[in-house]
Amino acid sequence: MIGFRKRSELLASSSHSTPVSTMRSAWGLYSAFWRSGEKKKAYGMAAAVAAMTLADVYLGVQIATWWKDMYDAITAKDLMDIGKESAMLAGLFVGKAAIIRSRHKLGMGLHIMWRGWLTKQFTEAWMSNKAFFHLNNVPGTIDNPDARIAEDADRVCGHLIGLGMGGLGATTALISFTALMLSISGTMPVTIQDQIWNLPSVTFWFGFGAAAACAAAGTYLTHKIGSPLFKLNEEQQRREGNFRTTLMGMRTNAPEIASYEGQKVERFKLREAFHEIRLNWNRMRDVRANLMFFNMVYADSAHLLSVGIGGAAYAMSKTMTFGQVMMFADTFNQLRGSMSWFINVYPALFELTAMKNRLTSFAEKIEEAQDASAFYAKLGGTANINADRAPGNSIRIENLLLRRPTSTEPMLTVPELEIPMGSRVLITGESGSGKSTLLHAIRGLWKYGDGHITLPEGKKTMFAPQVPHVLEASTLRENICYDDMPDAFDDEAVYGAMVRAGIAELIPDIDRMDRNGTSWRNSLSVGQKQRLVFARILLHKPDIIFLDEATSALDGTLQDNVYRELIAALPHATIISVAHRRGVAAHHTRHLHIQDGKLIDIHEGPQAGNDNNPPPRRPQPPQPAP
């Protein structure tokens, strides 16, 4: 039978297409960071943390030894020794506190380094080949990816570091305090085959056996009581994510909710989401309360047991001093504590398991989504639309058949279509006929169906949807320069694009994060957002432009202006528009209409952007605010 680690390695090695391809198993997730380019620094920090953990255990042994010297001094009523031992204990406590502080600081540094690396791997993989889009495009595939990246990755790193330090400390303490108990108890001569062997005394076996039995019973009962936490923790993470998603939706769609007077429905949705949290929370509360009750009884009973064990050892040994008895009792307690490590970390182990499952399943889904066609086909339905790039000077569609995810019936059939570069094509049709889906298929985002789509190699594309994407927590400049960095364009280019798009009045606020305390996403009207997207297009100068109802919120004059500016600035660009409004046709050279599931080439619409349609006179840009 293949061992867990070997089986995990075989699974992880099956594909290496993304940074998380090796993290689809527990071993792969836990070990990836320690095999990465950060491993030298990570191992150095881990070694320092381990050294401090060993030093902490060493001081714990010294404190246990102190009990003997202190109580022997008290028994002898030696004030000088009592003062000396008190000062010694103070020094040990200060040293222990300093070590714990330094270890905590180093552990936190290792934590953030590991978390940063892991977050980077998941975000890069999530973005790779538009996996984020495909996973979001199929409801129920993966829930709350934001929480998995932001929270689960953080907690997994923190739990693993904490458990690693605790496990090392417990193991070292077990060895150290076993040796200390042996030195206190002494040995007894045993004759075996005429040879005398000095074996651990009965006192040692009594103390060690009692500690082991106590820890074993405690571990068994802890597992028995706390095992339901495994599924409850995982379920809690899911429900918390759903509640957070509902809150984020309210923030994002605040204007629409207010316009619809939708507070009643939103309030109900929030109550329902939180009710689900409360139900699972109450189940967790009951299990944790039972576990806490047992742990307290276990700890108090063990403390009393240590006193009894010390007294019994004193009676059995007859040679121990009172100080040795107290040291024996403390050693027993420390030994029992190291053996009971599992009891102390039991809740953390279940939390770690739940978060590990969420991250490994996320990595698995990310890998599946790298091949979009196989991903959609696996979920049901035919997903055989192949969109690629090839040398050429036109967009070519061959034997295209678009389907809906839940149906085998064709939505739209396009046997053959060629759109030469420089064309301006308008696509019309009834709502639900497949206009926007056709655009998504050409862009490689819709896979349900069959057929082959080829875009010219090396040509930059941009897409303007009906509801534009405006970044949160970003300046207006960052939004206009998207999907590039702001320093990629100089002021003159950015201001010019804004003037052409008809948003010159926003130039003074270009480097502000918000307007009157409200983010640009929520303060701009839909019409302003649509013109902002046109500014992006004018700034980036793409070769192929897809416009999906991109002027639906503009009046006729503004619509004509942005189209004329676009054609004047990018006369050789290919423009493919989806629109319902008649005025859009004047700016296109070709008209395709969808009717009864077929694409009809109407070939109507005058040439736009010629001398008879000059672009409007542009106002001079105002200066940006200081």
ChimeraX attribute file (.defattr): number of C-alpha atoms within 10 A of each C-alpha:
attribute: neighborCount
match mode: 1-to-1
recipient: residues
	/A:1	4
	/A:2	8
	/A:3	8
	/A:4	11
	/A:5	13
	/A:6	11
	/A:7	13
	/A:8	19
	/A:9	17
	/A:10	12
	/A:11	16
	/A:12	20
	/A:13	11
	/A:14	10
	/A:15	12
	/A:16	11
	/A:17	13
	/A:18	20
	/A:19	19
	/A:20	28
	/A:21	25
	/A:22	27
	/A:23	27
	/A:24	24
	/A:25	23
	/A:26	17
	/A:27	18
	/A:28	21
	/A:29	21
	/A:30	14
	/A:31	12
	/A:32	16
	/A:33	19
	/A:34	14
	/A:35	11
	/A:36	11
	/A:37	10
	/A:38	13
	/A:39	15
	/A:40	12
	/A:41	13
	/A:42	20
	/A:43	13
	/A:44	12
	/A:45	17
	/A:46	20
	/A:47	12
	/A:48	16
	/A:49	24
	/A:50	19
	/A:51	14
	/A:52	23
	/A:53	21
	/A:54	20
	/A:55	17
	/A:56	21
	/A:57	22
	/A:58	17
	/A:59	16
	/A:60	20
	/A:61	19
	/A:62	14
	/A:63	19
	/A:64	21
	/A:65	20
	/A:66	21
	/A:67	23
	/A:68	20
	/A:69	20
	/A:70	25
	/A:71	21
	/A:72	20
	/A:73	20
	/A:74	15
	/A:75	12
	/A:76	11
	/A:77	11
	/A:78	13
	/A:79	11
	/A:80	10
	/A:81	17
	/A:82	18
	/A:83	13
	/A:84	14
	/A:85	18
	/A:86	14
	/A:87	12
	/A:88	15
	/A:89	17
	/A:90	11
	/A:91	12
	/A:92	17
	/A:93	15
	/A:94	11
	/A:95	15
	/A:96	19
	/A:97	13
	/A:98	14
	/A:99	20
	/A:100	17
	/A:101	13
	/A:102	14
	/A:103	22
	/A:104	15
	/A:105	13
	/A:106	16
	/A:107	21
	/A:108	15
	/A:109	14
	/A:110	22
	/A:111	22
	/A:112	14
	/A:113	17
	/A:114	23
	/A:115	23
	/A:116	14
	/A:117	17
	/A:118	21
	/A:119	19
	/A:120	15
	/A:121	19
	/A:122	24
	/A:123	17
	/A:124	14
	/A:125	22
	/A:126	27
	/A:127	14
	/A:128	18
	/A:129	16
	/A:130	17
	/A:131	22
	/A:132	17
	/A:133	14
	/A:134	24
	/A:135	23
	/A:136	14
	/A:137	13
	/A:138	12
	/A:139	9
	/A:140	9
	/A:141	12
	/A:142	15
	/A:143	18
	/A:144	19
	/A:145	20
	/A:146	12
	/A:147	19
	/A:148	23
	/A:149	21
	/A:150	13
	/A:151	15
	/A:152	24
	/A:153	22
	/A:154	20
	/A:155	19
	/A:156	25
	/A:157	22
	/A:158	20
	/A:159	17
	/A:160	16
	/A:161	19
	/A:162	18
	/A:163	18
	/A:164	15
	/A:165	19
	/A:166	19
	/A:167	16
	/A:168	16
	/A:169	20
	/A:170	23
	/A:171	15
	/A:172	17
	/A:173	26
	/A:174	19
	/A:175	12
	/A:176	19
	/A:177	26
	/A:178	19
	/A:179	13
	/A:180	20
	/A:181	23
	/A:182	20
	/A:183	13
	/A:184	19
	/A:185	26
	/A:186	16
	/A:187	16
	/A:188	14
	/A:189	12
	/A:190	14
	/A:191	11
	/A:192	8
	/A:193	6
	/A:194	7
	/A:195	9
	/A:196	11
	/A:197	12
	/A:198	12
	/A:199	14
	/A:200	17
	/A:201	17
	/A:202	16
	/A:203	25
	/A:204	22
	/A:205	14
	/A:206	15
	/A:207	26
	/A:208	20
	/A:209	13
	/A:210	17
	/A:211	25
	/A:212	18
	/A:213	13
	/A:214	19
	/A:215	23
	/A:216	17
	/A:217	12
	/A:218	20
	/A:219	18
	/A:220	12
	/A:221	16
	/A:222	22
	/A:223	16
	/A:224	11
	/A:225	14
	/A:226	20
	/A:227	15
	/A:228	15
	/A:229	24
	/A:230	17
	/A:231	14
	/A:232	19
	/A:233	20
	/A:234	19
	/A:235	17
	/A:236	20
	/A:237	20
	/A:238	18
	/A:239	21
	/A:240	16
	/A:241	20
	/A:242	20
	/A:243	20
	/A:244	16
	/A:245	17
	/A:246	15
	/A:247	15
	/A:248	12
	/A:249	13
	/A:250	17
	/A:251	12
	/A:252	14
	/A:253	12
	/A:254	14
	/A:255	14
	/A:256	11
	/A:257	17
	/A:258	11
	/A:259	9
	/A:260	8
	/A:261	11
	/A:262	12
	/A:263	14
	/A:264	9
	/A:265	11
	/A:266	16
	/A:267	12
	/A:268	11
	/A:269	15
	/A:270	17
	/A:271	13
	/A:272	13
	/A:273	20
	/A:274	16
	/A:275	14
	/A:276	17
	/A:277	20
	/A:278	15
	/A:279	12
	/A:280	15
	/A:281	17
	/A:282	11
	/A:283	14
	/A:284	20
	/A:285	14
	/A:286	11
	/A:287	18
	/A:288	17
	/A:289	13
	/A:290	14
	/A:291	21
	/A:292	14
	/A:293	11
	/A:294	16
	/A:295	17
	/A:296	11
	/A:297	12
	/A:298	17
	/A:299	15
	/A:300	12
	/A:301	12
	/A:302	20
	/A:303	17
	/A:304	12
	/A:305	18
	/A:306	24
	/A:307	18
	/A:308	13
	/A:309	24
	/A:310	24
	/A:311	17
	/A:312	16
	/A:313	23
	/A:314	21
	/A:315	13
	/A:316	14
	/A:317	16
	/A:318	8
	/A:319	12
	/A:320	16
	/A:321	15
	/A:322	21
	/A:323	20
	/A:324	25
	/A:325	27
	/A:326	26
	/A:327	26
	/A:328	34
	/A:329	28
	/A:330	25
	/A:331	31
	/A:332	29
	/A:333	24
	/A:334	23
	/A:335	25
	/A:336	28
	/A:337	22
	/A:338	25
	/A:339	22
	/A:340	20
	/A:341	18
	/A:342	23
	/A:343	23
	/A:344	15
	/A:345	15
	/A:346	18
	/A:347	20
	/A:348	18
	/A:349	18
	/A:350	20
	/A:351	21
	/A:352	23
	/A:353	18
	/A:354	22
	/A:355	22
	/A:356	24
	/A:357	16
	/A:358	24
	/A:359	25
	/A:360	21
	/A:361	16
	/A:362	25
	/A:363	25
	/A:364	18
	/A:365	19
	/A:366	28
	/A:367	24
	/A:368	19
	/A:369	22
	/A:370	21
	/A:371	15
	/A:372	24
	/A:373	19
	/A:374	16
	/A:375	20
	/A:376	23
	/A:377	16
	/A:378	12
	/A:379	12
	/A:380	13
	/A:381	17
	/A:382	22
	/A:383	24
	/A:384	21
	/A:385	24
	/A:386	19
	/A:387	19
	/A:388	14
	/A:389	13
	/A:390	12
	/A:391	11
	/A:392	15
	/A:393	15
	/A:394	19
	/A:395	19
	/A:396	18
	/A:397	19
	/A:398	16
	/A:399	15
	/A:400	23
	/A:401	22
	/A:402	28
	/A:403	23
	/A:404	19
	/A:405	19
	/A:406	10
	/A:407	12
	/A:408	13
	/A:409	12
	/A:410	16
	/A:411	18
	/A:412	23
	/A:413	22
	/A:414	18
	/A:415	13
	/A:416	14
	/A:417	16
	/A:418	13
	/A:419	18
	/A:420	14
	/A:421	19
	/A:422	17
	/A:423	18
	/A:424	25
	/A:425	22
	/A:426	25
	/A:427	24
	/A:428	24
	/A:429	18
	/A:430	12
	/A:431	9
	/A:432	9
	/A:433	18
	/A:434	23
	/A:435	22
	/A:436	22
	/A:437	20
	/A:438	21
	/A:439	20
	/A:440	16
	/A:441	21
	/A:442	23
	/A:443	18
	/A:444	18
	/A:445	18
	/A:446	27
	/A:447	29
	/A:448	27
	/A:449	26
	/A:450	19
	/A:451	22
	/A:452	18
	/A:453	23
	/A:454	21
	/A:455	24
	/A:456	19
	/A:457	13
	/A:458	11
	/A:459	15
	/A:460	13
	/A:461	18
	/A:462	18
	/A:463	20
	/A:464	22
	/A:465	17
	/A:466	18
	/A:467	17
	/A:468	18
	/A:469	15
	/A:470	21
	/A:471	15
	/A:472	14
	/A:473	15
	/A:474	16
	/A:475	19
	/A:476	25
	/A:477	22
	/A:478	20
	/A:479	25
	/A:480	27
	/A:481	21
	/A:482	18
	/A:483	11
	/A:484	13
	/A:485	12
	/A:486	17
	/A:487	10
	/A:488	8
	/A:489	14
	/A:490	9
	/A:491	12
	/A:492	10
	/A:493	12
	/A:494	21
	/A:495	25
	/A:496	19
	/A:497	25
	/A:498	25
	/A:499	20
	/A:500	26
	/A:501	26
	/A:502	21
	/A:503	18
	/A:504	20
	/A:505	14
	/A:506	20
	/A:507	20
	/A:508	14
	/A:509	17
	/A:510	20
	/A:511	16
	/A:512	17
	/A:513	18
	/A:514	20
	/A:515	16
	/A:516	9
	/A:517	8
	/A:518	12
	/A:519	19
	/A:520	22
	/A:521	22
	/A:522	17
	/A:523	15
	/A:524	16
	/A:525	13
	/A:526	18
	/A:527	19
	/A:528	18
	/A:529	23
	/A:530	27
	/A:531	26
	/A:532	27
	/A:533	26
	/A:534	28
	/A:535	27
	/A:536	25
	/A:537	24
	/A:538	24
	/A:539	21
	/A:540	22
	/A:541	17
	/A:542	19
	/A:543	20
	/A:544	23
	/A:545	19
	/A:546	22
	/A:547	20
	/A:548	21
	/A:549	19
	/A:550	24
	/A:551	28
	/A:552	18
	/A:553	18
	/A:554	16
	/A:555	10
	/A:556	14
	/A:557	9
	/A:558	16
	/A:559	18
	/A:560	20
	/A:561	18
	/A:562	23
	/A:563	21
	/A:564	22
	/A:565	23
	/A:566	23
	/A:567	22
	/A:568	16
	/A:569	17
	/A:570	18
	/A:571	17
	/A:572	15
	/A:573	21
	/A:574	23
	/A:575	27
	/A:576	22
	/A:577	29
	/A:578	25
	/A:579	22
	/A:580	16
	/A:581	12
	/A:582	9
	/A:583	12
	/A:584	19
	/A:585	23
	/A:586	17
	/A:587	23
	/A:588	24
	/A:589	18
	/A:590	21
	/A:591	19
	/A:592	20
	/A:593	18
	/A:594	19
	/A:595	14
	/A:596	12
	/A:597	16
	/A:598	18
	/A:599	21
	/A:600	15
	/A:601	13
	/A:602	10
	/A:603	14
	/A:604	14
	/A:605	16
	/A:606	13
	/A:607	15
	/A:608	19
	/A:609	20
	/A:610	14
	/A:611	7
	/A:612	8
	/A:613	13
	/A:614	13
	/A:615	20
	/A:616	12
	/A:617	8
	/A:618	13
	/A:619	10
	/A:620	10
	/A:621	18
	/A:622	13
	/A:623	12
	/A:624	14
	/A:625	11
	/A:626	6
